[in-house]
């Protein structure tokens, strides 16, 4: 590809840019963002080649446009590029929700909706900004595409191939399937981690509690270090599915509380053992996928 424009040059967009540069898959990367300081830092780090403050200039002649900004900004960004979007340009996103993004794209792009291929890379860190970007973030990781009926197969393939160049493994779901799945395995865990840390931080003896918190607490709450703005938007965007998962989890907690109050050791151990086995199986699957990705699997 000759030119790619990236709206949001932090962890997700920045890592995408670095990986494509390493693969020799793009000649020029244009960076667009909310602050000049962030864009200047991205250029200093070699993430982008050109800083652009104009949507028109950014997308002109671009083979691919990636929107890697918080999901609540998607519609405004798409609306800003729609008048300047040329027929040969494909647009995709990296948002953690898809149903709301598709609706926003339909409103913003109108008759150009066929040029938008929804996507979501399943990778991340709790760090933010250009300095968080790493070249191998997507190696062996899944990228979910949720193609629209209007998308041309060649346009979907352009997006898929860009992610493959980053080392990612392509999966496909509908936008509705995507949001149900990730409410359970991504959005709910973030909500729980934020809630636990906030609860402890508000206790009068929080300093003592944090003093003795160790690796278990660190691992469980790592994702509470993620961007509050981004996860606020994700939580609200996937509200219905997240509420359903939260209700199910609260029912599970109520069941465990009853077991604990009754001193039912066998029942508690049964839940713990089932969870342990499920996690071991999941880790083995993840490790196998990452190994395949590093060996060039697809």
C-alpha positions as a Markdown table, in Angstrom:
| # | Residue | x | y | z |
|---|---|---|---|---|
| 1 | Unk | 0.0 | 0.0 | 0.0 |
| 2 | Unk | 1.2 | 3.5 | -0.8 |
| 3 | Unk | -0.6 | 5.4 | 1.9 |
| 4 | Unk | -2.4 | 4.6 | 5.1 |
| 5 | Unk | -4.1 | 7.2 | 7.3 |
| 6 | Unk | -4.5 | 6.4 | 11.0 |
| 7 | Unk | -6.8 | 8.4 | 13.3 |
| 8 | Unk | -5.4 | 7.8 | 16.7 |
| 9 | Unk | -1.7 | 7.0 | 16.9 |
| 10 | Unk | -1.6 | 5.5 | 20.4 |
| 11 | Unk | -1.2 | 1.9 | 21.5 |
| 12 | Unk | -3.5 | 0.3 | 18.9 |
| 13 | Unk | -3.0 | 2.6 | 15.9 |
| 14 | Unk | 0.7 | 3.1 | 16.7 |
| 15 | Unk | 1.4 | -0.7 | 17.0 |
| 16 | Unk | -0.5 | -1.2 | 13.7 |
| 17 | Unk | 1.8 | 1.4 | 12.0 |
| 18 | Unk | 5.0 | 0.0 | 13.4 |
| 19 | Unk | 4.1 | -3.6 | 12.4 |
| 20 | Unk | 3.2 | -2.5 | 8.8 |
| 21 | Unk | 6.4 | -0.6 | 8.5 |
| 22 | Unk | 8.5 | -3.6 | 9.7 |
| 23 | Unk | 6.7 | -5.8 | 7.2 |
| 24 | Unk | 7.4 | -3.3 | 4.4 |
| 25 | Unk | 3.7 | -3.2 | 3.6 |
| 26 | Unk | 3.3 | 0.5 | 3.3 |
| 27 | Unk | 5.2 | 3.5 | 1.9 |
| 28 | Unk | 3.7 | 6.3 | 3.9 |
| 29 | Unk | 1.7 | 6.5 | 7.1 |
| 30 | Unk | -0.3 | 9.7 | 7.9 |
| 31 | Unk | -1.2 | 10.4 | 11.6 |
| 32 | Unk | -4.3 | 12.3 | 12.7 |
| 33 | Unk | -5.1 | 12.9 | 16.3 |
| 34 | Unk | -6.7 | 15.2 | 18.9 |
| 35 | Unk | -3.4 | 16.8 | 20.1 |
| 36 | Unk | -0.4 | 18.0 | 18.2 |
| 37 | Unk | 1.9 | 16.8 | 21.1 |
| 38 | Unk | 0.7 | 13.2 | 20.6 |
| 39 | Unk | 1.3 | 13.4 | 16.9 |
| 40 | Unk | 4.7 | 14.9 | 17.2 |
| 41 | Unk | 5.7 | 12.2 | 19.7 |
| 42 | Unk | 4.4 | 9.5 | 17.3 |
| 43 | Unk | 6.5 | 11.0 | 14.5 |
| 44 | Unk | 9.5 | 11.3 | 16.8 |
| 45 | Unk | 9.2 | 7.6 | 17.6 |
| 46 | Unk | 9.0 | 6.7 | 13.9 |
| 47 | Unk | 5.3 | 5.5 | 14.1 |
| 48 | Unk | 4.1 | 8.0 | 11.5 |
| 49 | Unk | 5.7 | 9.8 | 8.6 |
| 50 | Unk | 3.4 | 12.8 | 8.3 |
| 51 | Unk | 1.3 | 14.8 | 10.8 |
| 52 | Unk | -2.0 | 15.8 | 9.4 |
| 53 | Unk | -4.6 | 18.1 | 10.9 |
| 54 | Unk | -7.0 | 18.0 | 7.9 |
| 55 | Unk | -9.3 | 15.0 | 7.3 |
| 56 | Unk | -9.4 | 15.9 | 3.6 |
| 57 | Unk | -5.6 | 15.8 | 3.3 |
| 58 | Unk | -5.3 | 12.7 | 5.4 |
| 59 | Unk | -7.6 | 10.5 | 3.3 |
| 60 | Unk | -6.7 | 11.9 | -0.1 |
| 61 | Unk | -5.1 | 9.0 | -2.0 |
| 62 | Unk | -5.1 | 6.7 | 0.9 |
| 63 | Unk | -5.4 | 2.9 | 0.3 |
| 64 | Unk | -6.6 | 2.3 | 3.8 |
| 65 | Unk | -7.9 | 4.4 | 6.7 |
| 66 | Unk | -7.8 | 3.0 | 10.3 |
| 67 | Unk | -9.9 | 4.6 | 13.0 |
| 68 | Unk | -8.2 | 3.7 | 16.3 |
| 69 | Unk | -9.9 | 6.3 | 18.5 |
| 70 | Unk | -12.4 | 5.7 | 21.4 |
| 71 | Unk | -15.6 | 4.3 | 19.9 |
| 72 | Unk | -17.6 | 7.4 | 20.9 |
| 73 | Unk | -15.5 | 9.4 | 18.4 |
| 74 | Unk | -16.1 | 7.1 | 15.5 |
| 75 | Unk | -19.1 | 8.8 | 14.0 |
| 76 | Unk | -17.6 | 12.3 | 14.1 |
| 77 | Unk | -14.4 | 11.0 | 12.5 |
| 78 | Unk | -16.3 | 9.2 | 9.8 |
| 79 | Unk | -18.5 | 12.2 | 9.1 |
| 80 | Unk | -15.4 | 14.4 | 8.8 |
| 81 | Unk | -13.8 | 12.1 | 6.1 |
| 82 | Unk | -17.0 | 11.2 | 4.2 |
| 83 | Unk | -17.0 | 14.2 | 1.8 |
| 84 | Unk | -13.4 | 13.5 | 0.9 |
| 85 | Unk | -13.5 | 9.7 | 0.7 |
| 86 | Unk | -12.5 | 8.5 | -2.7 |
| 87 | Unk | -14.0 | 5.3 | -4.2 |
| 88 | Unk | -10.7 | 3.3 | -4.0 |
| 89 | Unk | -10.2 | 4.0 | -0.3 |
| 90 | Unk | -11.2 | 1.4 | 2.3 |
| 91 | Unk | -12.0 | 2.4 | 5.9 |
| 92 | Unk | -11.8 | 0.2 | 8.9 |
| 93 | Unk | -11.8 | 0.6 | 12.7 |
| 94 | Unk | -10.4 | -1.0 | 15.8 |
| 95 | Unk | -13.3 | -0.4 | 18.1 |
| 96 | Unk | -14.1 | -2.9 | 20.9 |
| 97 | Unk | -17.8 | -2.7 | 20.1 |
| 98 | Unk | -19.3 | -3.3 | 16.7 |
| 99 | Unk | -23.1 | -2.8 | 16.6 |
| 100 | Unk | -22.9 | 0.8 | 17.6 |
| 101 | Unk | -20.0 | 1.4 | 15.3 |
| 102 | Unk | -21.9 | 0.0 | 12.3 |
| 103 | Unk | -24.9 | 2.2 | 13.1 |
| 104 | Unk | -22.6 | 5.2 | 13.4 |
| 105 | Unk | -20.9 | 4.3 | 10.1 |
| 106 | Unk | -24.3 | 4.0 | 8.3 |
| 107 | Unk | -25.3 | 7.5 | 9.5 |
| 108 | Unk | -22.0 | 9.1 | 8.7 |
| 109 | Unk | -21.0 | 7.5 | 5.5 |
| 110 | Unk | -24.5 | 7.0 | 4.0 |
| 111 | Unk | -24.1 | 5.8 | 0.4 |
| 112 | Unk | -20.4 | 5.2 | 1.0 |
| 113 | Unk | -21.0 | 2.6 | 3.7 |
| 114 | Unk | -19.8 | -0.2 | 1.4 |
| 115 | Unk | -16.2 | 1.2 | 1.9 |
| 116 | Unk | -16.3 | 0.6 | 5.7 |
| 117 | Unk | -15.2 | -2.8 | 7.0 |
| 118 | Unk | -15.7 | -3.1 | 10.8 |
| 119 | Unk | -12.8 | -4.7 | 12.7 |
| 120 | Unk | -11.5 | -5.3 | 16.2 |
| 121 | Unk | -7.9 | -6.4 | 17.1 |
| 122 | Unk | -8.0 | -8.6 | 20.2 |
| 123 | Unk | -4.8 | -7.3 | 21.7 |
| 124 | Unk | -3.8 | -4.5 | 24.1 |
| 125 | Unk | -1.9 | -3.3 | 27.1 |
| 126 | Unk | -2.9 | -1.2 | 30.0 |
| 127 | Unk | -0.6 | 1.6 | 28.7 |
| 128 | Unk | -1.8 | 4.3 | 26.4 |
| 129 | Unk | -0.4 | 6.8 | 24.0 |
| 130 | Unk | 2.3 | 6.6 | 21.3 |
| 131 | Unk | 5.0 | 5.5 | 23.8 |
| 132 | Unk | 2.9 | 2.4 | 24.5 |
| 133 | Unk | 3.0 | 1.2 | 20.8 |
| 134 | Unk | 5.0 | -1.9 | 20.2 |
| 135 | Unk | 5.9 | -3.6 | 16.9 |
| 136 | Unk | 4.8 | -7.1 | 17.8 |
| 137 | Unk | 1.6 | -6.4 | 19.6 |
| 138 | Unk | -0.5 | -8.3 | 17.1 |
| 139 | Unk | 1.7 | -11.3 | 16.5 |
| 140 | Unk | -0.3 | -14.4 | 17.0 |
| 141 | Unk | -3.3 | -12.4 | 18.2 |
| 142 | Unk | -6.8 | -12.5 | 16.8 |
| 143 | Unk | -8.4 | -9.8 | 14.7 |
| 144 | Unk | -12.2 | -10.0 | 14.4 |
| 145 | Unk | -13.7 | -8.6 | 11.2 |
| 146 | Unk | -17.4 | -8.1 | 11.0 |
| 147 | Unk | -18.0 | -7.5 | 7.3 |
| 148 | Unk | -21.2 | -5.8 | 6.1 |
| 149 | Unk | -23.4 | -7.2 | 3.3 |
| 150 | Unk | -22.4 | -4.1 | 1.3 |
| 151 | Unk | -18.7 | -4.8 | 1.5 |
| 152 | Unk | -16.9 | -6.0 | -1.6 |
| 153 | Unk | -14.8 | -9.1 | -1.0 |
| 154 | Unk | -11.7 | -7.4 | -2.2 |
| 155 | Unk | -12.1 | -4.6 | 0.3 |
| 156 | Unk | -12.5 | -7.0 | 3.2 |
| 157 | Unk | -9.4 | -8.8 | 2.0 |
| 158 | Unk | -7.4 | -5.6 | 1.9 |
| 159 | Unk | -8.2 | -5.0 | 5.6 |
| 160 | Unk | -7.6 | -8.7 | 6.5 |
| 161 | Unk | -4.2 | -8.7 | 4.6 |
| 162 | Unk | -3.1 | -5.5 | 6.4 |
| 163 | Unk | -3.7 | -7.2 | 9.8 |
| 164 | Unk | -2.0 | -10.4 | 8.5 |
| 165 | Unk | 1.1 | -8.3 | 7.8 |
| 166 | Unk | 1.0 | -7.4 | 11.5 |
| 167 | Unk | 1.1 | -11.1 | 12.4 |
| 168 | Unk | -2.5 | -11.4 | 13.3 |
| 169 | Unk | -4.9 | -14.3 | 12.8 |
| 170 | Unk | -8.2 | -13.3 | 11.1 |
| 171 | Unk | -11.6 | -14.3 | 12.5 |
| 172 | Unk | -15.1 | -13.3 | 11.4 |
| 173 | Unk | -18.2 | -12.6 | 13.4 |
| 174 | Unk | -21.4 | -10.6 | 12.8 |
| 175 | Unk | -21.5 | -7.4 | 14.8 |
| 176 | Unk | -24.2 | -8.8 | 17.1 |
| 177 | Unk | -22.2 | -12.0 | 17.8 |
| 178 | Unk | -19.1 | -9.9 | 18.4 |
| 179 | Unk | -20.8 | -7.7 | 21.0 |
| 180 | Unk | -22.3 | -10.6 | 22.9 |
| 181 | Unk | -19.0 | -12.5 | 23.0 |
| 182 | Unk | -16.9 | -9.5 | 24.2 |
| 183 | Unk | -19.4 | -8.4 | 26.7 |
| 184 | Unk | -18.6 | -11.6 | 28.5 |
| 185 | Unk | -14.8 | -12.0 | 28.1 |
| 186 | Unk | -13.6 | -8.4 | 27.8 |
| 187 | Unk | -16.1 | -5.8 | 28.8 |
| 188 | Unk | -17.3 | -7.5 | 32.0 |
| 189 | Unk | -13.7 | -8.2 | 33.3 |
| 190 | Unk | -12.8 | -4.5 | 32.8 |
| 191 | Unk | -15.9 | -3.4 | 34.7 |
| 192 | Unk | -15.0 | -5.8 | 37.5 |
| 193 | Unk | -11.4 | -4.7 | 37.7 |
| 194 | Unk | -12.3 | -1.0 | 37.8 |
| 195 | Unk | -15.0 | -1.7 | 40.5 |
| 196 | Unk | -12.6 | -3.6 | 42.8 |
| 197 | Unk | -9.8 | -1.1 | 42.7 |
| 198 | Unk | -12.3 | 1.8 | 43.1 |
| 199 | Unk | -13.9 | 0.0 | 46.1 |
| 200 | Unk | -10.5 | -0.5 | 47.8 |
| 201 | Unk | -9.3 | 3.0 | 47.0 |
| 202 | Unk | -12.3 | 4.6 | 48.7 |
| 203 | Unk | -11.9 | 2.6 | 52.0 |
| 204 | Unk | -10.6 | 4.7 | 54.9 |
| 205 | Unk | -7.6 | 2.3 | 55.3 |
| 206 | Unk | -6.9 | 2.1 | 51.5 |
| 207 | Unk | -3.2 | 2.8 | 52.1 |
| 208 | Unk | -2.8 | -0.2 | 54.3 |
| 209 | Unk | -4.7 | -2.4 | 51.8 |
| 210 | Unk | -2.6 | -1.3 | 48.9 |
| 211 | Unk | 0.6 | -1.8 | 51.0 |
| 212 | Unk | -0.1 | -5.5 | 51.3 |
| 213 | Unk | -1.6 | -6.1 | 47.8 |
| 214 | Unk | 0.7 | -8.4 | 45.9 |
| 215 | Unk | 1.0 | -10.3 | 42.6 |
| 216 | Unk | -2.5 | -11.8 | 42.7 |
| 217 | Unk | -4.1 | -8.4 | 43.1 |
| 218 | Unk | -1.8 | -6.9 | 40.5 |
| 219 | Unk | -2.7 | -9.6 | 37.9 |
| 220 | Unk | -6.5 | -9.5 | 38.6 |
| 221 | Unk | -6.6 | -5.7 | 38.4 |
| 222 | Unk | -4.0 | -5.0 | 35.6 |
| 223 | Unk | -6.7 | -3.9 | 33.2 |
| 224 | Unk | -7.9 | -1.2 | 35.6 |
| 225 | Unk | -4.9 | 0.7 | 34.4 |
| 226 | Unk | -6.5 | 1.1 | 31.0 |
| 227 | Unk | -8.0 | 4.3 | 29.6 |
| 228 | Unk | -11.1 | 5.3 | 31.6 |
| 229 | Unk | -12.4 | 7.3 | 28.7 |
| 230 | Unk | -12.1 | 4.4 | 26.3 |
| 231 | Unk | -13.7 | 1.9 | 28.6 |
| 232 | Unk | -16.5 | 4.4 | 29.6 |
| 233 | Unk | -17.4 | 4.6 | 25.9 |
| 234 | Unk | -17.2 | 0.8 | 25.4 |
| 235 | Unk | -19.4 | 0.1 | 28.5 |
| 236 | Unk | -22.1 | 2.5 | 27.3 |
| 237 | Unk | -21.9 | 1.4 | 23.7 |
| 238 | Unk | -22.4 | -2.3 | 24.7 |
| 239 | Unk | -24.8 | -1.5 | 27.5 |
| 240 | Unk | -27.5 | -4.1 | 26.9 |
| 241 | Unk | -25.1 | -7.1 | 26.5 |
| 242 | Unk | -22.9 | -5.9 | 29.4 |
| 243 | Unk | -25.9 | -5.6 | 31.7 |
| 244 | Unk | -26.9 | -9.1 | 30.8 |
| 245 | Unk | -23.5 | -10.5 | 31.6 |
| 246 | Unk | -23.3 | -8.4 | 34.8 |
| 247 | Unk | -26.6 | -9.8 | 36.0 |
| 248 | Unk | -25.4 | -13.4 | 35.3 |
| 249 | Unk | -22.2 | -12.7 | 37.2 |
| 250 | Unk | -24.0 | -11.3 | 40.2 |
| 251 | Unk | -26.1 | -14.4 | 40.3 |
| 252 | Unk | -22.9 | -16.5 | 40.4 |
| 253 | Unk | -21.6 | -14.3 | 43.2 |
| 254 | Unk | -24.9 | -14.8 | 45.1 |
| 255 | Unk | -24.6 | -18.5 | 44.7 |
| 256 | Unk | -21.0 | -18.5 | 45.9 |
| 257 | Unk | -22.0 | -16.3 | 48.9 |
| 258 | Unk | -24.6 | -18.8 | 49.9 |
| 259 | Unk | -22.1 | -21.7 | 49.7 |
| 260 | Unk | -19.6 | -19.7 | 51.8 |
| 261 | Unk | -22.3 | -18.8 | 54.4 |
| 262 | Unk | -23.3 | -22.4 | 54.6 |
| 263 | Unk | -19.7 | -23.6 | 54.9 |
| 264 | Unk | -20.3 | -25.9 | 51.9 |
| 265 | Unk | -16.6 | -26.8 | 51.1 |
| 266 | Unk | -17.4 | -29.3 | 48.4 |
| 267 | Unk | -19.6 | -26.9 | 46.4 |
| 268 | Unk | -17.0 | -24.2 | 46.6 |
| 269 | Unk | -14.2 | -26.5 | 45.6 |
| 270 | Unk | -16.3 | -27.8 | 42.7 |
| 271 | Unk | -16.6 | -24.3 | 41.3 |
| 272 | Unk | -12.9 | -23.5 | 41.9 |
| 273 | Unk | -11.9 | -26.7 | 40.2 |
| 274 | Unk | -14.1 | -26.2 | 37.2 |
| 275 | Unk | -12.7 | -22.7 | 36.8 |
| 276 | Unk | -9.1 | -23.9 | 37.1 |
| 277 | Unk | -9.5 | -26.5 | 34.5 |
| 278 | Unk | -11.3 | -24.1 | 32.1 |
| 279 | Unk | -8.5 | -21.6 | 32.5 |
| 280 | Unk | -5.8 | -24.2 | 31.9 |
| 281 | Unk | -7.5 | -25.2 | 28.7 |
| 282 | Unk | -7.9 | -21.6 | 27.6 |
| 283 | Unk | -4.2 | -20.8 | 28.2 |
| 284 | Unk | -3.1 | -23.8 | 26.2 |
| 285 | Unk | -5.3 | -22.7 | 23.3 |
| 286 | Unk | -3.8 | -19.1 | 23.5 |
| 287 | Unk | -0.3 | -20.4 | 23.7 |
| 288 | Unk | -0.8 | -22.6 | 20.6 |
| 289 | Unk | -2.3 | -19.8 | 18.6 |
| 290 | Unk | 0.6 | -17.4 | 19.5 |
| 291 | Unk | 3.1 | -20.1 | 18.5 |
| 292 | Unk | 1.3 | -20.6 | 15.2 |
| 293 | Unk | 1.3 | -16.8 | 14.6 |
| 294 | Unk | 5.0 | -16.5 | 15.2 |
| 295 | Unk | 5.6 | -19.3 | 12.7 |
| 296 | Unk | 3.6 | -17.4 | 10.1 |
| 297 | Unk | 0.3 | -19.2 | 10.5 |
| 298 | Unk | -3.0 | -17.7 | 9.4 |
